[in-house]
Amino acid sequence: MASSVPGPLPLPESRYDLSTYMGRVYHCAEISDPTMLFTTSKQLEDAKNLISDYRNGRVTEVSEQFWTAKKILDSTVHPDTGETVVLPFRMSSCVLSNLVVTAGMLTPGLGTAGTLFWQIANQSLNVAVNYSNANKSHPLSTTQLIQNYAIAVTSSCGVALGLNAIVPRLRNVSPNTKMILGRLVPFAAVVSAGIVNVFAMRSQEIKKGISVFDKDGNEVGKSKTAAVYAVGETAASRVINATPIMVIPPLILVRLQRGFLKGKGLGIQTLVNLGLIAATSFIALPFALAIFPQYQGIDIHRLESDLAGKKDKNGDIIDKVYFNRGI
């Protein structure tokens, strides 16, 4: 993110009003814009230089070029480390990276082997995205990363296989209802494992706290309470994001298979399924990401007592601090 570029002057957060939900939707649509994947190394370097000039007072105008540079950094660079996020795990690649694994999980009649394969593939991608975009106050060790990955995969596969075994045995349920419930099994697996995944991958933040900053971007201290908010809200946003993507396409596909797609080959049905997932994902992602601000303020009296009474560089008592929620 642009905020990772050093300098004494604060950056405007966005060209949109992030105190409103729709302002955050427009902002999230920018950082998840897939065209940002075509950003070249030179464009990235030029963007960093322009933002650096602004933060150090060499440029004062907030121009369209400034907003473009900020968009490039916000969609490409990690806000804590300043490092470029690996391409498949950037938010601008979120829909495209998830498209294939989501389509795989939502394929009817997978069987045990297919269910295991796609659930493992999905959790592998989730772990990589969580790790790449998490608050970096406390990086995970390799051992912790492997343990958390194993927990997420076990949870996902356990729920999927368990429900696949239970649904066909339900009594007093019509065949049509059983079919619909079967199509929604991947949703239940993804949601439950997604929550476990986020908390497992970011457990060190809750144990040790995350960095909180004053309005000028100077670190005030660490807060476990802020970490709970950050991780909890991220887990909730994953559920909100997964719900339309994992529920709407399979239900529409069921309807289409009784009409337009009836008798059509597997290839056509797969293309329609991919199209439904892609369209739903592109529409849903900004709305889900915008539920909670990525950078948000919190009154200092709601945090640990040892943060109270601290002063900023001007000697004023800090009454509000800010933290990066992560994505």
C-alpha positions as CSV (number, residue, x, y, z in Angstrom):
1,M,0.0,0.0,0.0
2,A,1.0,3.6,-0.5
3,S,1.1,4.0,3.3
4,S,4.2,1.9,3.4
5,V,6.2,4.6,1.6
6,P,8.1,6.6,4.3
7,G,7.7,10.3,4.8
8,P,6.6,12.8,7.5
9,L,3.4,14.0,5.8
10,P,0.3,11.8,5.9
11,L,-1.4,10.6,2.8
12,P,-5.1,11.1,2.0
13,E,-6.7,7.7,2.6
14,S,-8.7,7.5,-0.6
15,R,-10.3,9.6,-3.3
16,Y,-13.5,8.2,-1.7
17,D,-15.1,8.9,1.7
18,L,-14.1,5.8,3.6
19,S,-16.3,6.7,6.5
20,T,-19.2,5.6,4.4
21,Y,-19.9,2.0,3.2
22,M,-20.3,3.0,-0.5
23,G,-17.1,5.0,-0.3
24,R,-15.3,1.9,0.9
25,V,-17.0,-0.2,-1.9
26,Y,-15.6,2.1,-4.6
27,H,-12.2,2.0,-2.9
28,C,-12.2,-1.8,-2.6
29,A,-13.2,-2.1,-6.2
30,E,-10.1,-0.1,-7.1
31,I,-7.7,-2.3,-5.0
32,S,-9.3,-5.4,-6.4
33,D,-9.2,-4.2,-10.0
34,P,-7.7,-7.0,-12.0
35,T,-6.2,-4.6,-14.5
36,M,-3.6,-3.8,-11.8
37,L,-2.1,-7.2,-12.5
38,F,-0.5,-5.6,-15.6
39,T,1.4,-3.1,-13.6
40,T,5.1,-3.1,-14.7
41,S,8.1,-2.7,-12.5
42,K,8.7,0.8,-13.9
43,Q,5.1,1.9,-13.2
44,L,5.5,0.5,-9.7
45,E,8.7,2.4,-9.1
46,D,7.3,5.6,-10.6
47,A,4.3,5.3,-8.3
48,K,6.6,4.9,-5.3
49,N,8.6,7.9,-6.3
50,L,5.5,10.1,-6.7
51,I,4.0,9.1,-3.4
52,S,7.4,9.6,-1.7
53,D,7.6,13.1,-3.2
54,Y,4.2,13.8,-1.7
55,R,5.0,12.4,1.7
56,N,8.2,14.5,1.8
57,G,6.6,17.7,0.6
58,R,8.2,17.9,-2.8
59,V,4.8,17.5,-4.4
60,T,1.7,19.1,-2.9
61,E,-0.9,18.7,-5.7
62,V,-3.4,15.8,-5.3
63,S,-3.7,15.1,-9.1
64,E,-5.2,12.3,-11.1
65,Q,-1.7,11.0,-11.5
66,F,-1.3,10.9,-7.7
67,W,-4.5,8.8,-7.3
68,T,-3.3,6.4,-10.0
69,A,0.0,6.0,-8.2
70,K,-1.8,5.4,-5.0
71,K,-4.1,2.8,-6.6
72,I,-1.1,1.0,-8.0
73,L,0.6,0.8,-4.6
74,D,-2.6,0.0,-2.7
75,S,-3.3,-3.0,-5.0
76,T,0.3,-4.3,-5.2
77,V,2.3,-3.5,-2.1
78,H,1.9,-4.8,1.5
79,P,1.0,-1.8,3.8
80,D,3.3,-3.0,6.7
81,T,6.4,-4.2,4.9
82,G,6.4,-2.2,1.7
83,E,7.2,-5.4,-0.3
84,T,5.4,-6.3,-3.5
85,V,2.8,-9.0,-2.8
86,V,3.3,-12.1,-4.9
87,L,1.0,-11.8,-7.9
88,P,-1.5,-14.6,-7.4
89,F,-2.1,-13.5,-3.8
90,R,-2.8,-9.8,-4.4
91,M,-6.4,-8.6,-3.9
92,S,-6.4,-7.6,-7.6
93,S,-5.9,-11.3,-8.4
94,C,-8.5,-12.5,-5.9
95,V,-11.3,-13.3,-8.3
96,L,-9.1,-14.9,-10.9
97,S,-7.1,-16.9,-8.4
98,N,-10.2,-18.3,-6.8
99,L,-12.1,-18.9,-10.0
100,V,-10.7,-22.4,-10.8
101,V,-10.8,-23.8,-7.3
102,T,-14.3,-22.4,-6.6
103,A,-15.5,-24.0,-9.8
104,G,-13.8,-27.3,-8.8
105,M,-15.5,-27.3,-5.4
106,L,-18.9,-26.5,-6.9
107,T,-18.7,-29.3,-9.5
108,P,-21.6,-31.8,-8.8
109,G,-20.8,-35.4,-8.0
110,L,-17.1,-35.0,-7.2
111,G,-16.8,-38.1,-5.0
112,T,-14.4,-38.4,-2.0
113,A,-11.2,-38.0,-4.0
114,G,-12.5,-34.9,-5.9
115,T,-13.8,-33.3,-2.7
116,L,-10.5,-33.8,-0.9
117,F,-8.5,-32.4,-3.8
118,W,-10.5,-29.2,-4.3
119,Q,-10.8,-28.5,-0.6
120,I,-7.1,-28.9,-0.1
121,A,-6.5,-26.7,-3.2
122,N,-8.8,-24.0,-1.8
123,Q,-7.3,-24.0,1.7
124,S,-3.8,-23.9,0.2
125,L,-4.8,-20.8,-1.7
126,N,-6.5,-19.3,1.3
127,V,-3.4,-19.8,3.5
128,A,-1.2,-18.1,0.9
129,V,-3.6,-15.1,0.6
130,N,-3.9,-14.8,4.4
131,Y,-0.1,-15.0,4.9
132,S,0.6,-12.6,2.1
133,N,-1.9,-9.9,3.2
134,A,-1.9,-10.3,7.0
135,N,-0.8,-7.6,9.5
136,K,2.9,-8.3,9.8
137,S,3.4,-7.2,13.4
138,H,4.3,-10.8,14.2
139,P,5.3,-13.0,11.2
140,L,4.6,-16.7,11.6
141,S,7.5,-19.2,11.7
142,T,7.6,-22.0,9.2
143,T,6.5,-24.5,11.8
144,Q,3.5,-22.4,12.8
145,L,2.6,-21.9,9.1
146,I,2.6,-25.7,8.5
147,Q,0.6,-26.3,11.7
148,N,-2.0,-23.7,10.7
149,Y,-2.2,-25.0,7.2
150,A,-2.9,-28.6,8.5
151,I,-5.6,-27.3,10.8
152,A,-7.4,-25.4,8.0
153,V,-7.2,-28.4,5.6
154,T,-8.4,-30.9,8.3
155,S,-11.4,-28.6,9.1
156,S,-12.3,-28.0,5.5
157,C,-12.1,-31.7,4.4
158,G,-13.8,-32.9,7.6
159,V,-16.8,-30.7,7.2
160,A,-17.1,-31.4,3.4
161,L,-16.8,-35.2,3.8
162,G,-19.0,-35.3,6.9
163,L,-21.9,-33.4,5.2
164,N,-21.5,-35.4,2.0
165,A,-22.1,-38.5,4.1
166,I,-25.0,-37.0,6.1
167,V,-27.1,-35.3,3.4
168,P,-28.0,-38.4,1.4
169,R,-29.2,-40.1,4.6
170,L,-31.6,-37.3,5.6
171,R,-35.2,-38.6,6.1
172,N,-38.4,-36.7,5.4
173,V,-36.5,-34.6,2.8
174,S,-37.4,-34.5,-0.9
175,P,-34.9,-35.6,-3.5
176,N,-34.8,-32.0,-4.8
177,T,-34.0,-30.6,-1.4
178,K,-31.3,-33.2,-0.9
179,M,-29.8,-32.2,-4.2
180,I,-29.8,-28.5,-3.3
181,L,-28.3,-29.3,0.2
182,G,-25.6,-31.3,-1.5
183,R,-24.7,-28.4,-3.8
184,L,-24.3,-26.2,-0.7
185,V,-21.9,-28.6,1.1
186,P,-18.9,-26.8,-0.3
187,F,-20.2,-23.5,1.1
188,A,-20.4,-24.9,4.6
189,A,-16.9,-26.4,4.3
190,V,-15.4,-23.1,3.0
191,V,-17.1,-20.9,5.6
192,S,-16.1,-23.1,8.6
193,A,-12.6,-23.7,7.4
194,G,-12.2,-20.0,6.4
195,I,-12.9,-18.9,9.9
196,V,-10.5,-21.5,11.3
197,N,-7.9,-20.5,8.7
198,V,-7.9,-16.8,9.5
199,F,-7.7,-17.3,13.2
200,A,-5.0,-20.0,12.9
201,M,-2.9,-18.0,10.4
202,R,-3.1,-14.9,12.6
203,S,-3.0,-16.4,16.0
204,Q,0.2,-14.6,16.9
205,E,-1.4,-11.3,16.4
206,I,-4.0,-12.1,19.1
207,K,-1.4,-13.5,21.5
208,K,1.1,-10.6,21.1
209,G,-0.9,-7.7,19.8
210,I,-0.6,-5.6,16.7
211,S,0.9,-2.2,16.1
212,V,-1.3,0.8,16.6
213,F,-0.5,4.2,15.3
214,D,-1.4,7.9,15.9
215,K,-3.0,10.0,13.2
216,D,0.5,10.8,11.7
217,G,1.4,7.2,11.3
218,N,3.8,7.0,14.2
219,E,3.6,3.7,16.2
220,V,2.1,4.1,19.7
221,G,2.4,0.5,20.9
222,K,1.0,-3.0,20.6
223,S,-2.6,-4.0,21.3
224,K,-4.1,-7.4,21.7
225,T,-7.6,-5.9,21.8
226,A,-7.0,-4.3,18.4
227,A,-5.8,-7.6,17.1
228,V,-9.0,-9.3,18.1
229,Y,-11.0,-6.7,16.2
230,A,-8.7,-7.0,13.2
231,V,-8.7,-10.8,13.0
232,G,-12.4,-11.2,13.9
233,E,-13.5,-8.7,11.3
234,T,-11.3,-10.3,8.7
235,A,-12.9,-13.7,9.4
236,A,-16.4,-12.2,9.2
237,S,-15.6,-10.5,5.9
238,R,-14.4,-13.9,4.5
239,V,-17.8,-15.4,5.4
240,I,-19.7,-12.5,3.9
241,N,-17.6,-12.8,0.7
242,A,-18.0,-16.5,0.4
243,T,-21.7,-16.5,0.9
244,P,-22.9,-15.1,-2.5
245,I,-20.1,-16.8,-4.4
246,M,-20.7,-20.3,-3.0
247,V,-24.5,-20.1,-2.8
248,I,-25.8,-18.1,-5.8
249,P,-24.0,-19.9,-8.7
250,P,-24.9,-23.5,-7.6
251,L,-28.5,-22.6,-7.1
252,I,-28.8,-20.9,-10.5
253,L,-27.0,-23.8,-12.1
254,V,-29.6,-26.2,-10.6
255,R,-32.3,-24.2,-12.2
256,L,-30.5,-23.9,-15.6
257,Q,-29.8,-27.7,-15.6
258,R,-33.6,-28.2,-15.7
259,G,-34.1,-25.8,-18.6
260,F,-31.4,-24.2,-20.8
261,L,-28.6,-26.6,-19.9
262,K,-30.7,-29.8,-20.0
263,G,-29.0,-32.3,-22.2
264,K,-26.0,-30.1,-22.8
265,G,-22.5,-31.5,-22.6
266,L,-20.1,-31.2,-19.6
267,G,-18.0,-28.5,-21.4
268,I,-20.9,-26.1,-21.9
269,Q,-22.1,-26.7,-18.3
270,T,-18.6,-26.0,-17.0
271,L,-18.3,-22.8,-19.0
272,V,-21.7,-21.6,-17.7
273,N,-20.6,-22.5,-14.1
274,L,-17.4,-20.5,-14.5
275,G,-19.2,-17.6,-15.9
276,L,-21.7,-17.5,-13.0
277,I,-18.9,-17.8,-10.4
278,A,-16.8,-15.0,-12.1
279,A,-19.7,-12.6,-12.4
280,T,-20.8,-13.2,-8.8
281,S,-17.3,-12.8,-7.6
282,F,-16.5,-9.6,-9.3
283,I,-19.8,-8.1,-8.0
284,A,-19.6,-9.4,-4.5
285,L,-15.9,-8.9,-3.6
286,P,-15.9,-5.1,-3.2
287,F,-19.1,-5.2,-1.2
288,A,-17.7,-7.9,1.1
289,L,-14.3,-6.2,1.6
290,A,-16.0,-2.9,2.3
291,I,-18.0,-4.1,5.3
292,F,-15.0,-3.3,7.6
293,P,-12.4,-0.6,6.9
294,Q,-8.9,-1.9,6.3
295,Y,-7.4,1.0,8.2
296,Q,-9.6,1.9,11.1
297,G,-9.5,4.1,14.1
298,I,-10.4,3.1,17.7
299,D,-10.7,5.2,20.8
300,I,-7.7,4.5,23.0
301,H,-9.8,4.0,26.1
302,R,-11.1,0.8,24.5
303,L,-7.6,-0.7,24.4
304,E,-5.1,-1.7,27.0
305,S,-4.5,0.7,29.9
306,D,-0.8,1.0,29.2
307,L,-1.6,2.9,26.0
308,A,-3.5,5.6,27.8
309,G,-1.8,9.0,28.3
310,K,0.7,8.6,25.5
311,K,1.5,11.8,23.5
312,D,2.0,12.5,19.8
313,K,5.0,14.4,18.4
314,N,3.3,17.8,19.2
315,G,2.9,16.8,22.9
316,D,-0.9,16.3,22.6
317,I,-2.5,13.4,24.4
318,I,-3.5,10.7,21.9
319,D,-7.1,9.8,22.2
320,K,-7.5,7.7,19.1
321,V,-5.2,5.2,17.4
322,Y,-5.3,3.4,14.1
323,F,-4.4,-0.1,12.9
324,N,-4.2,-2.2,9.7
325,R,-6.9,-4.9,9.8
326,G,-5.2,-6.9,7.1
327,I,-7.3,-8.5,4.3
